[in-house]
């Protein structure tokens, strides 16, 4: 029998069919997401050494969000927040990186498919991890990526080593060619750039000038760092090129003005102290939206929006209620408002957090444990609570700080000695952290001056700490309710890799979880 929600989907699908018959076309949806591109790498946010004319065009012809956040700064958990409409700490195993994603979650692309949309994705969808499947609703999407049906057959020769050969633009074109006439579409275009690895010194082949590169305050300024950032810039621009190709395809088919286009990135650049870390450059993401005449051009919105807000927004735009699992808040009002600035005064902060990202962190006999943090970000301040400050934030040194991608920058920092003048930069990226951190992000956007112990800021620290705990409690976050250890026990799906890393061939995280918490809902096939 149909559930009440499935019955409503059937009604909405019929209504969409009626709208199509009368020429009242519901919006197409194109969601474009980079893999590891920082907000400040986009020209419209102030970058001078990375050129992003196509992202900037979306912002110029639509709305630019200046306070957009990913909820959890790592690929799999950030993308899970987008697809489910839930905050990361409400996603059980999906709060972690590389999980066995259970069958209890529903994903907005397939909810839209049930409502009559043609759905697909190219490049990187949800991941990394193993998806167990979900058969709820009319659509059987068991074993399919939560981002949609794959379109990845068309390839190209990339210009430089390290760039994927997936032809995102051509695959989007094939998807459009296969779309039934008159049917609205929902497409996820996920580039695999600028994720590492890069071809070393691609910047030389591309004729880049290192003098133009901007170095953040948490790195030493030298040729190694500048060269690494220049290599990264090439791949951000590759992402931007495919935004341009997608816009051209829509324009050529007469679909541009009927398509809601969202461009963003899952988190910040794959560098130390950024990707996977609770600092502004890791979780403060680019976010621009274009929707023909629906959105006046050139608007700048300062309302706080977060990845869990995307799914309920798309549901509302299509005419669906948010699914019962969705806890994010729609930002449709922010999209359709005529003016700029703060549309809703109540949207003045966001919550962030992380648990286990990569393996290679231990705590006594426990392996692959988390580095649990929660944070609250306001217009001026970032307050962070690190629940296990005795652990290493980037992973244990004996496992080479595995929660940080290998790179020339990482190599330079980790080879510094205590007597070196630049050693403080190693400590900022890889050293242990205090239980509480507080940053004035207006005065210190790179988050290098911790004010948590400054008596002049004690009132602010106490107030933000109380607000963070109160809101997380209302959201039933296991970490603040005393059951946070469950995140350590949710199995990382790379079991063979962990057995080799720890030298324990019998290590079985699935068995350990079930011994402590009982059988899991999904049947994991190891």
Buried (B, 14 or more C-beta within 10 A) or exposed (E): EEEEBBEBBBEBBEBBEEBBEEEEBBBBBBBBBBBBBBBBBBBBBEBEBBBBBBBBBBBBBBBBBBBBBBBBBBBBBBBBBBBBBBBBBBBBBBBBBBBBBBBBBBBBBBBBBBBBBBBBBBBBBBBBBBBBBBEBBBBEBEEBBBBBBBBBEBEEEBEBEBBBEBBBBBBBBBBBEEBEEEBBBBBBBBBBBBBBEBBBBBBEEBEBEBEEBBEBEBBBEEEBBBBBBBBBBBBBBBBBBBBBBBBBBBEEEEBBEBBBBBBBBBBBBBBBBBBBBBBBBBBBBBBBBBBBEBBBEEBEBBBBBBBBBBBBBBBBBBEBEBBEBBBBBBBBBBBBBEEBEBBBEEBEBBBBBBBBBBBBBBBEEEBBBBBBBBBBBBEEBBBBBBBBBEBBBBBBEEBEBBBBBEBBBBEBBBEBEEEEEBBBBBEBBBEEBEEBBBBBBEEBBBBBEBBBEEEEBEEBBEEBBEBBBEBBEEBEBBBBEEEBBBBBBBBBBBBEBBBEBBEEEEBBBBEBBBEEEEEBEBEBEE
